[in-house]
Amino acid sequence: MEQIRQPLKIYLASGWFKPGHKETMDDVRSLLVREGYQVFAPYYDSVNLISDGDTPENRMKAFDDDTIKITECNLVVAIIDDFDPGVMFEMGYAYNALVPILGFTNIKDRGLNVMLQQAVWGFSNGLSSLRSQLSLFSCGKSAVPYEVANVQ
């Protein structure tokens, strides 16, 4: 009997406060959805502190929702373009929860510091690299080494 594979659950960690961040997040999210992954992106899928109100209760609900979703996913894709503090927290939380992390950037020559290099399963610079790394992850293979993935 053929076993039906469930789509991988991916938590998309991204800032959206600076120009270009939301566009990058949307591009990555679109790729993930097109590739058949089940995506949780806090901007779209959690409490919105702007429209729902920035109250202590909503901040706690957003924190709880997001940290629970990190532990429920198979992989965190973290957009590190400007090293957004929220993304850095999500990466640390995922690492502590033993959830693999795939770092992503569209910025040429952008890399990771030694702490993040050691924490991530893989690193992608650009959407085509991201697609390749996701394919490796989905098949249970090792990531392309950071040093190789970061070379343009």
N, C-alpha and C positions, 0 to 999 in steps of 0.2 A: 504494500500500500504506500502510495506516495505521500510524503509529509508536506503539508502546506506551511510555507515560511511566513511568519508574521513580519511586517515591515519593521525595520529598526526605528527605535524612538530616539530622536535627536533633540537636544536642548540647544537652542540657538542663543548664545550669549553675545549681546551687542549693545553698544551705546547708540543713542539716537538724538543726542542733544546738540551736536555740532554739525555744521554744513557737510553734506556728503555721507554722514553716518547712516541715515535712514535709507538712502539710495543703495548703499553697499549692503545693508541688512536685507533690504527687499530683494536684491539680486541673488544673494546667498539663499535666502528663504525660497525664492522661486526655483532655483536649481534643486534644492533639497526636495521640494514637493514634486517637481517634474520627475525626479529620479525615484519617486515612490516611497520616500521616507515619511514617517509620522513626525511632524515638527511641532515643538512647543517653543514659541517665541514670546517672552514676557510682554513686549510691546503690543502684541495682538491678543495674547491668550491669558493675560493676568489682569489684576486690578490696574486701571489707568488712573493714576493719581491726579491727572489734569481734569479729565471729564468726570471721574467718580468722586473727586474731592481729596485733597491732601490732608487727611485726618490721621491721627495716631492709629486708629483702628484699621484704616485702609493701608497704611504703611506696614503694619504688622501682618495683615492679610497678604499683601504683595510678597513680603519676605517669606512667610510660611508657604505660600503657593509655589514660589520659585525654588526654594530649597527642597521642597518635597519633589517637585518635578525633576530637579537635577538627579536626585537619588533613584528616580524611577526610569531614567533614560539609559540607553545603551552607550551613548556618546554625547559629549558636549562639543559643539563647534563654536569656538570662541573667536570673535572678530577683534583683533588686537590693534587696529589701525592707530588709535591714539592712547592706547593703554588706559582705557576708561576704568575708573576705580570700581564700578559695579562689575565689569567683566573680570577684572583681576580677582575680586572676591569670589565670583562664580567659579573661576578656574581653581582657586584654592579650595573651595568647598567641594568641588567635584574630585579633585585630587585626594582630599582627605576621605571622601566617600568611596574611593577606588573606582571612580567612573572615568574611563579614558577621555582624553581631551585632544581635539584636533584644532591647533591654532590656525588662523586664517588672516591674511592681509591682501590687499590689492596694491599696497604701496611698494614700489620697486626698492630693493635693498633694505627693506624693513626686516628686522630679525627679532629674536627673543634674547633676553638676558639669560645668564646661566641658570637661574632658578626656574624660569619658565621652560627653558630647553629641557631640563631634567624632568619637569612635571608633565609635559605633553607626550601623547602617543605619537603624534605626527604634526607636521607643519606644512601649510600650503600658501604659496604666493600666487594668487590668481585663481579664477574659476576653473580653468582646465586642470590645474594641479589639484584643486579641491575635489573635483569629480574623480580623478585618478586615486587619490588617497581614500576617498569614501569607498571606492570599489575594492581596494585592498582590505579595508576594515571589514566590509560586508562579507568578504571571503575568509576572514580570520587570519589574514596574512599580516606580516610586519609592515610598518610604515617605511616609506623612503626616509633614510636618515636625514636628520635636521640639516646637516651641512650640505647635502645634495639637494634637498628640497628648497633651500634658501638661495641657491645659485640661479641667476637669471640666464 
